[in-house]
Amino acid sequence: MTALLRALLVAAGMAPIIPTTTLAQNTGDPAAGRIVASTLCVQCHRVTAQDTDPNRTPPDFGAVANMPSFTELSMRVFLQTPHGQMPRYQFSPAELDDIIAYLASLRRR
């Protein structure tokens, strides 16, 4: 299944019918993703549990990671699609993998 087809299925709300083994990326370095997030995303988001700044209104990374809609694919699509007031970062493929790996590491098991 191509990446474009997967993205279209997610956008159409059909992600639950796609076998999860097809979507599993399991790539990226969570530590490197934390560095990218702490550099770029921290201006708006709470990136770590130690960040207690109440003035940050977008969801904190822990909340994002624990949303029912969170999957590696949904985050990949979200981070590459302009939305709201989020700056339009052009993440490299490795940065995307790392950020998504960091977010996935924050999921409550």
Backbone bond lengths (Angstrom), bond angles and torsions (degrees), N, CA, C in turn:
res aa  C-N    CA-C-N  psi(-1)  N-CA   C-N-CA  omega(-1)  CA-C   N-CA-C  phi
1 M - - - 1.448 - - 1.524 107.64 -
2 T 1.309 116.98 131.17 1.449 120.63 -177.22 1.522 110.75 -76.01
3 A 1.319 115.91 159.18 1.465 120.93 178.47 1.522 110.78 -62.14
4 L 1.318 117.09 -37.76 1.462 120.41 179.56 1.519 110.82 -64.07
5 L 1.323 117.54 -43.57 1.454 120.96 179.17 1.521 110.30 -63.17
6 R 1.330 117.68 -43.61 1.472 120.67 177.83 1.514 110.37 -60.13
7 A 1.337 117.60 -44.13 1.462 121.12 -179.95 1.520 111.07 -62.09
8 L 1.323 116.43 -40.89 1.464 120.13 178.73 1.521 111.40 -66.34
9 L 1.324 117.60 -39.41 1.463 120.61 178.08 1.519 111.33 -65.49
10 V 1.329 117.29 -39.68 1.458 120.78 176.97 1.517 109.34 -63.27
11 A 1.322 116.67 -46.42 1.461 120.57 179.97 1.518 111.60 -61.52
12 A 1.317 117.31 -31.88 1.461 121.44 -179.94 1.520 112.06 -84.60
13 G 1.335 117.06 -0.26 1.460 120.49 179.34 1.509 113.56 79.18
14 M 1.317 117.00 19.62 1.457 120.48 -177.15 1.524 112.47 -101.26
15 A 1.314 118.04 10.96 1.459 121.15 -177.87 1.526 113.38 -56.03
16 P 1.344 119.38 -36.47 1.462 117.93 -178.40 1.520 114.39 -61.60
17 I 1.333 119.23 -20.37 1.460 119.27 -179.30 1.523 112.79 -88.54
18 I 1.333 117.42 -6.44 1.458 121.01 179.55 1.525 107.76 -86.49
19 P 1.308 119.35 128.69 1.463 119.97 178.39 1.523 110.78 -57.78
20 T 1.322 116.58 133.29 1.461 120.25 -175.78 1.519 112.10 -65.70
21 T 1.296 118.49 -25.92 1.461 119.03 178.54 1.522 111.45 -65.50
22 T 1.313 117.17 -26.81 1.456 120.62 177.71 1.515 110.70 -70.86
23 L 1.341 116.50 -30.67 1.450 120.78 -175.08 1.520 113.33 -90.71
24 A 1.289 118.11 -17.51 1.454 120.05 -173.54 1.523 110.16 -64.32
25 Q 1.299 116.16 120.51 1.451 121.36 178.52 1.526 109.96 -95.26
26 N 1.341 116.04 -49.52 1.457 122.40 -179.61 1.522 112.65 48.27
27 T 1.313 116.14 38.91 1.446 120.77 176.02 1.515 107.40 -119.13
28 G 1.273 116.41 169.71 1.455 120.57 177.93 1.513 111.65 99.30
29 D 1.306 114.15 159.53 1.460 123.25 -178.19 1.521 108.38 -114.69
30 P 1.343 118.07 110.63 1.463 120.03 -178.81 1.530 113.66 -57.02
31 A 1.316 117.58 -36.80 1.473 120.02 179.91 1.528 110.64 -65.48
32 A 1.324 116.72 -41.24 1.466 120.26 177.47 1.525 110.07 -67.62
33 G 1.329 117.26 -36.86 1.461 121.10 177.24 1.510 112.22 -63.94
34 R 1.321 116.39 -37.40 1.466 120.03 176.93 1.524 110.51 -63.95
35 I 1.313 117.21 -38.05 1.469 120.92 178.76 1.528 109.96 -65.37
36 V 1.331 117.22 -46.00 1.467 120.22 178.57 1.526 109.62 -60.43
37 A 1.324 116.70 -47.17 1.467 120.90 -179.37 1.524 111.27 -63.23
38 S 1.322 116.94 -40.21 1.468 120.58 -179.98 1.521 112.08 -69.62
39 T 1.318 116.42 -20.17 1.453 121.12 178.56 1.528 111.79 -89.40
40 L 1.334 117.10 -47.14 1.462 120.97 -172.73 1.529 114.26 -100.86
41 C 1.307 116.94 -41.72 1.470 120.74 -169.30 1.528 113.21 -87.29
42 V 1.320 116.55 -20.81 1.456 121.53 -174.45 1.530 112.85 -65.57
43 Q 1.315 117.06 -16.30 1.460 119.21 178.71 1.523 111.10 -65.29
44 C 1.329 117.44 -25.47 1.469 120.96 -179.88 1.528 112.89 -121.80
45 H 1.323 117.15 -37.54 1.470 122.12 -175.03 1.522 111.47 -100.69
46 R 1.325 115.79 150.41 1.465 120.38 165.47 1.519 105.36 -80.87
47 V 1.312 115.96 117.87 1.458 122.16 -172.20 1.525 111.61 -93.49
48 T 1.324 117.37 -34.33 1.460 121.63 -179.16 1.520 109.48 -122.69
49 A 1.323 116.04 162.59 1.466 121.17 179.02 1.531 111.19 -65.40
50 Q 1.315 117.20 -24.48 1.465 120.82 -179.72 1.523 112.27 -75.07
51 D 1.303 117.63 -17.65 1.462 122.45 -179.57 1.523 107.98 -80.48
52 T 1.311 116.30 112.34 1.467 120.56 -176.43 1.522 112.47 -115.47
53 D 1.322 117.51 17.75 1.461 120.96 -179.54 1.525 109.81 -62.72
54 P 1.355 117.98 113.60 1.469 120.45 -177.03 1.527 113.26 -75.91
55 N 1.328 117.93 -7.25 1.462 120.88 -177.27 1.522 113.21 -84.10
56 R 1.294 117.34 -3.78 1.467 120.57 179.27 1.525 107.71 -89.02
57 T 1.319 116.26 114.24 1.462 119.85 -174.39 1.521 115.15 -93.91
58 P 1.335 121.48 -29.16 1.472 117.46 175.56 1.525 109.46 -61.93
59 P 1.312 117.87 157.86 1.468 119.11 -177.63 1.521 111.48 -60.13
60 D 1.340 114.55 144.24 1.462 117.91 176.72 1.533 108.63 -73.12
61 F 1.311 115.82 161.30 1.463 120.64 -173.52 1.529 111.86 -62.70
62 G 1.327 117.75 -34.00 1.463 119.67 176.86 1.515 111.39 -62.72
63 A 1.339 117.09 -41.22 1.466 121.09 178.52 1.526 110.64 -66.32
64 V 1.327 116.89 -40.61 1.468 120.52 178.17 1.524 109.66 -61.59
65 A 1.322 116.75 -46.60 1.466 121.59 -177.84 1.516 112.12 -61.51
66 N 1.326 117.30 -28.09 1.456 120.63 -176.13 1.522 113.99 -101.84
67 M 1.329 116.68 10.08 1.464 119.35 173.80 1.529 108.73 -68.57
68 P 1.327 118.01 141.82 1.467 119.85 179.11 1.532 112.49 -58.61
69 S 1.317 117.08 -27.83 1.469 120.58 -177.86 1.523 113.08 -82.56
70 F 1.332 118.17 -3.67 1.461 120.65 -176.72 1.526 110.95 -69.56
71 T 1.307 114.41 121.69 1.465 122.52 167.05 1.524 105.59 -141.65
72 E 1.305 116.07 164.45 1.458 118.47 177.21 1.527 110.04 -60.79
73 L 1.309 116.77 -40.40 1.456 120.04 -179.31 1.530 111.63 -68.20
74 S 1.327 117.46 -43.68 1.469 118.80 -179.62 1.523 111.05 -62.10
75 M 1.331 117.71 -37.35 1.467 120.24 178.07 1.526 110.97 -69.91
76 R 1.314 117.15 -37.67 1.468 120.80 178.90 1.533 109.28 -61.40
77 V 1.328 117.01 -45.26 1.460 121.14 178.83 1.528 109.70 -65.63
78 F 1.328 117.04 -47.23 1.462 121.72 -178.04 1.523 111.75 -58.98
79 L 1.319 117.46 -44.74 1.463 121.10 -176.52 1.524 113.52 -72.85
80 Q 1.315 116.98 -13.07 1.458 120.33 179.04 1.527 112.69 -108.05
81 T 1.337 116.53 6.03 1.460 121.59 -177.93 1.519 108.96 -116.21
82 P 1.336 118.76 126.03 1.467 120.00 177.26 1.531 110.26 -59.84
83 H 1.328 116.07 135.89 1.453 120.05 179.25 1.518 109.90 -157.49
84 G 1.315 114.60 142.39 1.455 120.70 175.01 1.508 113.03 49.47
85 Q 1.306 114.55 -141.74 1.462 120.75 -178.44 1.525 112.54 -97.93
86 M 1.320 116.74 10.08 1.457 119.07 -179.96 1.526 109.44 -66.90
87 P 1.344 116.55 133.55 1.468 119.43 177.23 1.529 110.14 -58.29
88 R 1.304 116.08 150.06 1.465 121.03 -178.76 1.523 109.96 -90.76
89 Y 1.319 114.95 79.15 1.455 119.72 177.09 1.517 109.33 -74.98
90 Q 1.309 115.84 143.94 1.454 122.07 174.61 1.526 107.32 -105.23
91 F 1.329 115.89 84.46 1.452 120.60 -179.19 1.525 109.91 -72.54
92 S 1.316 115.44 140.92 1.458 119.50 172.59 1.531 107.50 -71.77
93 P 1.332 117.94 162.60 1.465 118.95 176.71 1.534 112.31 -56.47
94 A 1.319 117.59 -38.80 1.469 120.64 179.38 1.531 110.68 -66.56
95 E 1.335 117.63 -41.15 1.466 120.48 178.01 1.526 110.78 -63.10
96 L 1.326 117.08 -42.05 1.466 120.45 176.75 1.519 110.28 -58.97
97 D 1.334 116.56 -48.27 1.465 120.24 178.97 1.522 110.96 -57.99
98 D 1.331 116.14 -43.22 1.465 120.64 -177.64 1.534 111.96 -67.54
99 I 1.326 117.52 -44.62 1.468 120.98 179.44 1.524 109.80 -62.54
100 I 1.315 116.59 -44.48 1.463 120.21 -179.70 1.525 110.46 -65.45
101 A 1.323 117.54 -39.42 1.467 120.83 176.91 1.529 110.30 -63.13
102 Y 1.337 117.48 -39.83 1.461 120.24 177.63 1.528 110.65 -63.90
103 L 1.334 116.19 -47.04 1.471 119.29 178.01 1.522 110.83 -58.88
104 A 1.314 117.06 -45.41 1.471 121.05 -179.71 1.528 110.83 -60.56
105 S 1.331 117.06 -33.31 1.471 119.86 179.64 1.524 112.37 -68.81
106 L 1.322 116.56 -17.10 1.475 120.77 -179.57 1.517 113.29 -89.19
107 R 1.324 117.10 -7.23 1.471 120.38 -179.73 1.517 110.91 -63.35
108 R 1.330 115.02 135.66 1.461 119.61 172.50 1.511 108.09 -73.00
109 R 1.261 116.99 133.36 1.483 121.38 -178.43 1.501 110.43 -90.10
